[in-house]
Structures are given as C-alpha cells and as structure tokens.
Amino acid sequence: MATALTLNEALRSGRLDDFIAQAEAAGVAAADAEEFDRVVNCVVRVPQPEGQTSHSHADDGSAET
C-alpha cells in the first residue's frame, strides 16, 4: 500500500491536486467555504509591521488593535 500524501508534502511538492484526489477517494467531503473562512479568521493573525506592537500607534496616528 502506498504511503498517504500529507498536506504539508503536497504543498511543498506542488501536488495539491493529488492530495485533493486522495482525500476525495477516502470520502472526505469538501469544506464549506464560509465556515472555513470564519475559522481561519479566528486562528490566523496577520503579522504587524516591524517595530509596531499592538499598543503602539500606526504612522497615521491611529491605534492598531
């Protein structure tokens, strides 16, 4: 039996289509796009500009939160 392709390997090797086909063959359903975006927005944080903290003022004088 062949070793399953991991998402990390698929992304590094440009084989995302192979990973998707593998997941679909295993019966994994497609994610709901709106739910996926909601979860990602809760987890992923955009890095702040260098030298700026969450409590420092942005260049325009507004406080970034």
N, C-alpha and C positions, 0 to 999 in steps of 0.2 A: 504494500500500500504506500502511495506517495505521501510525503510529508505535506501537511496543510501549509499553504502560503499565509503568513501573518500579514496584517495590515501594514505594520512597520516595514516588512520586507517588500511588500507590493509598492509602497510609496517610494522607498529608496531605489528600487529597480525599475520604476516606470511601468509596473504590471498591475495597475489598479483594475483594469478591465478583467484580468484573470482572477483577481481577488473577488470582484463582484460576482462573476460567473460561479466561482466556488461557493460563495455564500448562498446564492440563489439555488444552486443544486442541493445544498444542505437544507433548504426550506426556510432560510432567513428572509423575513418579509422586509420590504423597503420601509425606511423610516418616514414618518410624517414630517414634511418639510417645516411646517410651523412649529411643531413640538421640538424638532431638532434645533432650530434657531433659538427658541426660548431657553433650552437647556444650555446651549453653547454660550449665550449671552450671560447666563448666571455663573458660568465657570471660567470663561476666558477673559482675561484682563489685558487691555492694550497697554504696553509699556509707556511710561511717561517720558517726556523729553529729558535728555541728560541734564542732571543738576536740578531737576524740579521734583519736589516732594508733593504729597497730597495736600500739604498745608501751606505751600508757597504760592505766591501769586504768579499767574501767567504773564507773559510780556504785555498783554493788553490791560493788565491791572486787575483782571477778574480772578477770583479764587477758584482753582480747579478742585473738584471733589472726586 
